[in-house]
Amino acid sequence: MSFNHYYQEELMALRQSGRQFSDRNPALASFLGQAGQDPDVERLLEGFAFLTGRLRQKLDDDLPELTHSLMQLLWPNYMRPMPAVSMLQFDPLMAVGPGIRVERDTPVESEPVKGQVCQFRTCFPTDILPLKLANVSYSASAEATTLTLSLEMTGDGHLGALELNRLRLHFAGDRAISQALYLGLMRKLKSVKILLLDEQGKPLLDGDGKSYELSISVDQVQPVGFAEDESLIPYPLNTFRGYRYLQEYFCFPEKFLFSDIGGLQIIASVSEDVLKVARGFQLIFEVHGEDMLHLRPKVEHIKLYCTPVVNLFKQDALPILADARQDEYLLIPAHYGHGKCGVYSVDTVTGWQPGGRGYQNYVPFESFEHDPAVDVQSNAPLLQRASS
C-alpha cells in the first residue's frame, strides 16, 4: 500500500475527529469545524497526518528489518532484484586459423536507451571459429529422425587449419521446436556422425568412392548452463544450487537451451591431404522418438557463438562523509548518478579513518564477521537496506 493512502486516511480521520470535537465545543467550531477555516490549523493537521501515516505504514510492514536481515543471512539472493538479461551472438571469424575465446564476464554495451548506454557482461566463455552454419536438414522415419547440420568455412583455407575440439549449439526461435531439439539431443540421441565436405558442400570421397565418415560417442553431447562458471547471476555459497537453477530458468529459460558437441578433435585424425581439401563438415544426429517426427527446424532454430548476457557490473559509489549526523546514507553509483542504475549488491565497504589512521573495512551487520569469536580484524558492522 502506498504512503499516500496512509496519509489521506490519517488526514480524513483528523478532520472527522475535529468536526466531532467542534460539535461538543461550539466556541472552537470556527477553527476545527470546516476545512480551510484556518491555514495554520490545516498545516498542523497535514503535518500530524504525515507523521502518523508513516507510523502506520511502518507497523503494517511488520518490521522488515528483522525479516529482511534473516533473509539476507540465509537466502540473500531473494532480497536482490533480477537484472535485465538477453542473448548475444557473435559473428564467425573471417580469417582461417585457431579460434578466439571470449571469456566469461567480458563487458559489452547496448545501443543507447534514452541516451544511456547499458552495460552487460557475458555469462559463458565462447569460442568463436571461422565456421558458419550453412544449412539444416531434417528427415523423419518410423525408426528414427535424422538432423543434419552443414557447417562451412567462412574464410579462405581448409579444415585442417582449425583447432576444433568442441562446438556449442544454441536452440533458438520457436519455443516448441527449440525445446524439442534440446530434448532430442539430451535424452533421445542414438548416434552422432561427422561427414567431411568439399568446397561445393558435397561429401568428400576416397579412392574407392566412399565418403569420409567419422563417429563420436553420444556421451560427447552435453548440456550447458549448470556449472558454477556458467551462472547467470552471482549466488551465495551457502545457498542450495538448485535454487539458482530454478530462479534462472523461470527468469530466462533460453539460458539452458545450449548443448556442447565434444570429441570433434577426431577430425584431425584424418590424413593431412584430405583435410587440405575439406572446406566443411556435416554433423548428423540420429534421434528416436515419435514426438520428433513432425519437427521442421531451420537455420534460425540453431545458432552458433551465443552467450547469455546480464546487466551486472562492478561500480564504485560516490564517497560518503560519515559525520554521525544521520544513521542512513544513500548509495549513488559514481559514474551513472542517481536514478540511472540500481544497486544489486554491496560487495565491500571501506572507510578512511580521520587523523591518518588508515583504512577500515565494514562488514554486513547481519553477518557473523563482526563477532569477536570470528577471526576478522578491524571490521565494523554495517546495516544496509533498499532505498524507498
Secondary structure, 3 states (H helix, E strand, C coil): CCHHHHHHHHHHHHHHHHHHHHHHCHHHHHHHCCCCCCHHHHHHHHHHHHHHHHHHHHHHCCCHHHHHHHHHHHCHHHHCCCCCEEEEECCCCCCCCCCEEECCCCEEECCCECCECCEEEECCCEEECCEEEEEEEEEECCCCEEEEEEEEECCCCCHHHCCCCCEEEEECCCHHHHHHHHHHHHHCEEEEEEEEECCCCCECECCCCCECEEEECHHHEEECCCCHHHCCCCCCCCCCHHHHHHHHHHHCHHHHCEEEECCHHHHHHCCHHHHHHCCEEEEEEEECCHHHCCCCCCHHHEEECEEEEECCCCCCECCCCCCCCCCCCCCCECCCCCCCCCCCCCCCEEEEECCCCEEEEEEECCCCCCCCCCCCCCEEEECCCCCC
